[in-house]
Amino acid sequence: MKLTAKFLLLLIGVPLIILVVTSTITFNIQKNTIKKEILSQQQYLLNDVANGVYGELQQLNQKVKNIAILPISEQMLTGAPTIDYNRDEFNSHPAYEEYLDTINRFIDSNVSLAYLVSEETGALIINRWIELPERYDGRVKDYYKNPVIKNGLALSEPYMNAEGTDDPTAITISYPVKSENRLLGVAAIDIGLAGIVEYISEENRKYNASISIYTDQGNYIYSPDIKDMTRIINLYELKDSLGLEDVDTVLENILSGKSHNFKVVHSADGSVDLGFTAPIKDTNWIVSVFYPEKDISAKITASVLPITILSAVVLLLTLAAVAIILNITVIRNILTTSGYLKTISSGDLVIDIDPKILSRNDEIGTLGQSLDDMTRNLQDIVGKVTDAANYISSGANQVSDSSQMLSNGATEQAASAEEVSSSMEQMSANISQNADNSSQTEKIAIKAARDARESGETVSEAVEAMGLIANKITIIEEISRSTNLLALNAAIEAARAGEHGKGFAVVATEVRKLAEQSQKAAGEITELASRTVELSQGSGEKLSKLVPDIERTAELVEEISAASNEQQSGVDQITTAIHQLDKIIQSNASSSEELASTSEELAAQAEQLKATIQYFKINRDRDSGKMHQLHQPPRRSTIKNEPVKSAPKQTDKKEENKPVNNQRPPSSASGETGITISSGSRKRETEKIYDDDFESF
């Protein structure tokens, strides 16, 4: 991949990845924020509707409470009619006129009926005459029992109003009537739900929502999805037609009487609605609202996506502009510099850097200036190497001629030294043979004296050992004597024992016999040991007299050997000196030949270096002022004669062929200069020829 592509990929690709990541994160953050706002709006709507319905019911609740505390209500219930009273009896009640006048004040567009239910008779005292079923007992109805049980306000389940009324559905709100904590009956009003239904319908239209109200028994108070207004519909009746997954859980959530959120999944298309429920205070009513989740996603997309796309487009355009500017100002100059480097790699050092690059004050300008300095320095170095190769080639030829002359003279000297060396070697061999014979005789005499001395010592040790043996045998004799006495004592004790000691007496007798035999054998051994000691002492005395004579013989032979060695040493020194002279001469001849060979090789290497350095093209005119003047090639010279030093005799044939190195002080201390040469054909040691080894002529 080219630098331009890498640069653009880095410049655009990395920010683009960052853009995608940040856009995704931003989109999700904004999505969650908008979703929370929508959920908060739905919760606010739910609470607003619940509070609105609660306010409407509070006004109606207050009416029934006011009826319950009226004195006329207490009076009517105290003297309540019978359960099956007729219209005449009703009209003849003394407080009837006042009751009607008072209770009808509570009748309005919402309240259709107001009445009392007597605890004593079960009769209904209504604000107008209505024919009731025969023996209609209000005490058995829920609108009577519920407030009595609660000892407070109670709302009935919704029911259908009589035909011809404006409100198709209604509820009864009832409240207990008491006097001095004694239950007299219940005050109740029947109200139509048209006002509440209209209020909720208006809220649905206002917020474009789906708001419904139920009782905790599942009876609908209102739902925008209910079109049949001829009967009261229960939520469980629609269970199968709702088309919801896990419908039992959904119904349980709706009718739980608690405020919470939940999801509703439609079985047909898998769409999801978010459900919210909340109870209406002081009632058994529940309000719910459902909001399609797809509408939330649509709002989020409509709000966030355009901003994200616009940001991406702006960033991409900015990156494109930056890439174009960088391509013009940086990449082109880098490619130009790369072209200069390719030219240099081909060997052409004669290049001119673009002045525009050199005049820049940034990294590109620094790179161009460094490249220009590098080409100038390379031209200077190549020029110097070329001149040095010429001088080396010329000097190597002169050294080769001088070395050849030195080799011829050394060869003649080596032949003469070889003849003298051969004669001295023959003389040295004869003297060496005499010295060897004397040395062997000396060794034999010394060995005989040492053996005699050791024999005397051995005899002495044998005498001592015989003495020890005699002592040990004496101990054995004492043990045998003691054993004999013990056996005798044992025989006596066995004789005393009589019949019981006979066996023991036999054993004691045998032991005594063995002890006597041991004592006899020990005496014989003692006698033999004494005779052996006497003989050994005589041999020791004779060996002691023989040792001094052998030692004297060894001393005389040693003196003869020393005289032969002195003669041999003198001859060896002469031979060594001749051999050393011969080695020096041969070494000089060999070194001359190697020097000539090395000079020729050096000249060939110099020519090869000149051919190699010609690969580079330089401008000699431009750099001529910078070239340093080199030394003139060396003059013809000869190697100085060194005095021959004595050296010890060398017996190793491999070491005889090793040349003698000239010892020189280190160049760092003396300031001397020279060249190191080595010949690989004969595996000779590396030698160093110094300038002082050459003599002008």
Residue pairs with C-beta under 8 A, 6 or more apart in sequence:
1 9
3 331
3 334
3 335
4 327
4 331
4 335
7 326
7 331
8 323
8 327
11 319
11 322
11 323
11 326
12 316
12 319
12 320
12 323
15 315
15 319
16 316
16 319
19 311
19 312
19 315
23 308
23 311
23 312
26 304
26 308
27 304
27 305
27 308
30 300
30 303
30 304
31 300
31 304
34 296
34 299
34 300
34 303
34 304
35 296
35 300
38 291
38 296
38 299
39 261
39 274
42 209
42 274
42 276
42 289
42 291
43 261
43 276
45 203
45 207
45 209
45 211
45 289
46 211
46 276
46 277
46 278
46 287
46 288
46 289
47 278
48 203
49 200
49 203
49 211
49 287
49 289
50 278
50 279
50 280
50 281
50 287
52 199
52 203
53 196
53 199
53 200
53 213
53 280
53 285
53 287
54 280
54 281
54 282
54 283
56 195
56 196
56 199
57 155
57 173
57 196
57 280
57 282
57 283
58 282
60 110
60 111
60 173
60 189
60 191
61 153
61 173
61 175
61 282
63 106
63 111
63 114
63 189
64 114
64 153
64 173
64 174
64 175
64 187
64 188
64 189
65 153
65 175
65 187
66 106
67 73
67 103
67 106
67 114
67 116
67 175
67 187
67 189
68 175
68 176
68 177
68 186
68 187
69 177
70 102
70 103
72 95
72 98
72 99
72 102
72 103
73 99
73 103
73 116
73 177
73 187
74 177
74 179
74 184
75 95
75 99
76 93
76 95
76 99
76 116
76 125
77 116
77 118
77 119
77 120
77 125
77 177
77 184
77 185
78 179
78 184
79 93
79 94
79 95
80 116
80 118
80 120
80 121
80 123
80 125
80 185
81 89
81 90
81 93
81 118
81 121
81 123
81 125
82 89
82 121
82 123
83 121
83 122
83 123
83 135
83 136
83 137
84 134
84 135
85 123
87 129
90 96
90 125
90 129
91 129
93 99
99 125
100 127
100 128
103 114
103 115
103 127
104 114
104 127
106 114
106 189
107 113
107 114
107 127
109 195
110 191
110 192
110 195
111 189
111 190
111 191
112 161
112 165
112 167
112 170
112 190
112 191
112 192
113 126
113 127
113 128
113 130
113 189
113 190
114 126
114 127
114 187
114 188
114 189
114 190
115 124
115 125
115 126
115 127
115 187
115 188
115 189
116 124
116 125
116 177
116 185
116 186
116 187
116 188
117 123
117 124
117 125
117 138
117 139
117 141
117 143
117 144
117 174
117 185
117 186
117 188
118 125
118 138
118 184
118 185
119 139
119 183
119 184
119 185
119 186
120 184
120 185
122 137
122 138
122 139
122 140
123 138
124 132
124 136
124 138
138 144
138 186
139 145
142 156
142 157
143 154
143 156
143 172
143 174
143 186
143 188
144 174
144 186
144 188
146 154
146 156
146 174
147 153
147 154
147 174
147 175
147 176
147 186
148 176
148 183
148 186
151 176
152 175
152 176
153 173
153 174
153 175
153 282
154 173
154 174
154 175
155 171
155 172
155 173
155 283
155 284
155 285
156 171
156 172
156 173
156 174
157 171
157 215
157 217
157 219
157 232
158 169
158 170
158 171
158 193
158 215
158 219
158 220
158 221
158 232
159 169
159 170
159 171
159 232
160 168
160 169
160 170
160 230
160 231
160 232
161 167
161 168
161 169
161 170
161 192
165 192
166 192
166 194
167 192
167 193
167 194
168 229
168 230
169 192
169 193
169 197
169 221
169 229
169 232
170 190
170 191
170 192
170 193
171 190
171 191
171 193
172 188
172 189
172 190
172 191
173 188
173 189
173 191
174 186
174 187
174 188
174 189
175 186
175 187
175 188
176 183
176 185
176 186
176 187
177 183
177 184
177 185
177 186
177 187
178 184
193 221
193 222
196 213
196 221
196 222
197 221
197 222
200 211
200 213
200 222
201 222
201 224
203 209
203 211
204 210
204 211
204 224
209 289
209 290
209 291
210 224
210 225
210 289
210 290
210 291
211 222
211 224
211 287
211 288
211 289
212 220
212 222
212 223
212 224
212 225
212 287
212 288
212 289
213 220
213 221
213 222
213 223
213 280
213 285
213 286
213 287
213 288
214 220
214 221
214 235
214 254
214 255
214 285
214 286
214 288
215 221
215 284
215 285
215 286
216 255
216 257
216 284
216 285
216 286
217 234
217 255
217 284
218 234
218 235
218 236
218 251
218 255
219 232
219 233
219 234
219 235
220 226
220 232
220 233
220 234
220 235
221 285
226 233
235 251
235 254
235 255
236 251
239 247
239 248
239 251
242 250
243 266
243 267
243 268
244 250
244 264
244 265
244 266
244 267
245 265
245 266
245 267
246 265
250 262
250 264
250 275
253 260
253 262
253 275
253 277
254 275
254 277
254 286
254 288
255 286
256 277
257 279
257 284
257 286
258 277
258 279
259 277
259 278
259 279
260 276
260 277
261 274
261 275
261 276
262 274
262 275
262 277
263 272
263 273
263 274
263 275
263 293
264 272
264 273
264 274
264 275
264 290
265 271
265 272
266 272
266 273
271 292
271 293
271 294
272 292
272 293
272 294
273 290
273 291
273 292
273 293
274 290
274 291
274 292
274 293
274 296
275 288
275 289
275 290
276 288
276 289
276 290
276 291
277 286
277 287
277 288
278 286
278 287
278 288
279 285
279 286
279 287
280 286
280 287
330 364
333 357
333 360
333 364
333 368
334 364
336 354
336 357
337 357
337 364
337 367
337 368
337 371
340 351
340 353
340 371
341 371
343 351
344 351
344 374
344 375
344 378
347 615
347 616
347 617
348 616
348 617
349 375
349 378
349 379
349 382
349 616
349 617
349 618
349 619
350 379
350 617
350 618
350 619
351 375
353 368
353 371
353 372
353 375
354 368
357 364
357 365
357 367
357 368
358 365
358 368
358 369
358 372
359 365
360 368
376 623
378 616
378 618
379 616
379 618
379 619
379 622
379 623
380 623
380 626
380 627
382 613
382 616
382 618
383 618
383 620
383 623
383 627
384 627
384 628
384 630
385 609
385 613
386 610
386 613
386 614
387 627
387 630
388 630
389 606
389 607
389 609
389 610
389 613
390 606
390 610
391 630
391 631
391 632
391 633
392 602
392 603
392 606
392 609
393 603
393 606
393 607
393 610
394 633
395 633
395 634
396 599
396 600
396 602
396 603
396 606
397 599
397 603
398 633
398 634
398 635
398 636
399 595
399 596
399 599
399 602
399 634
400 595
400 596
400 599
400 600
400 603
401 636
402 636
402 637
402 638
402 694
403 592
403 593
403 595
403 596
403 599
404 592
404 596
405 638
406 588
406 592
406 595
406 638
406 639
407 589
407 592
407 593
407 596
410 585
410 586
410 588
410 589
410 592
411 589
413 585
414 582
414 585
414 586
414 589
417 578
417 581
417 582
417 585
418 582
420 578
421 575
421 578
421 579
421 582
424 571
424 574
424 575
424 578
425 575
427 571
428 568
428 571
428 572
428 575
431 564
431 567
431 568
431 571
432 568
434 564
434 567
435 561
435 564
435 565
435 567
435 568
438 557
438 560
438 561
438 564
439 561
439 564
441 557
441 560
441 561
442 554
442 557
442 558
442 560
442 561
445 550
445 553
445 554
445 557
446 554
448 550
448 553
448 554
449 547
449 550
449 551
449 553
449 554
452 543
452 546
452 547
452 550
453 547
455 543
456 540
456 543
456 544
456 547
459 536
459 537
459 539
459 540
459 543
460 540
462 536
463 533
463 536
463 537
463 540
466 529
466 532
466 533
466 536
467 533
469 525
469 529
470 526
470 529
470 530
470 533
473 522
473 525
473 526
473 529
474 522
474 526
476 518
476 522
477 519
477 522
477 523
477 526
479 518
480 515
480 516
480 518
480 519
480 522
481 515
481 519
483 511
483 512
483 514
483 515
483 518
484 512
484 515
484 516
484 519
486 511
487 508
487 509
487 511
487 512
487 515
488 508
488 512
490 504
490 505
490 507
490 508
490 511
491 505
491 508
491 509
491 512
493 501
493 504
494 501
494 502
494 504
494 505
494 508
495 501
495 505
497 504
572 649
573 646
575 649
576 646
576 647
576 648
576 649
576 650
577 644
577 646
579 649
579 650
579 656
580 644
580 645
580 646
580 647
580 660
581 644
583 656
583 659
583 660
584 642
584 644
584 660
586 659
587 659
587 660
588 639
590 659
590 682
590 684
591 659
591 687
592 639
594 677
594 679
594 682
594 684
595 677
595 689
597 679
597 681
598 677
598 678
598 679
634 691
634 694
635 696
636 696
636 697
637 693
637 694
637 695
637 696
637 697
638 694
638 695
638 697
639 689
639 693
639 694
639 695
640 692
640 693
640 694
640 695
642 662
650 656
658 685
659 684
659 685
659 687
661 685
661 687
662 687
662 693
664 670
664 672
664 688
664 690
665 672
667 673
667 674
667 690
672 690
672 691
672 692
673 690
673 691
674 688
674 689
674 690
674 691
674 693
675 688
675 689
676 686
676 687
676 688
676 689
677 686
677 687
677 688
677 689
678 684
678 686
678 687
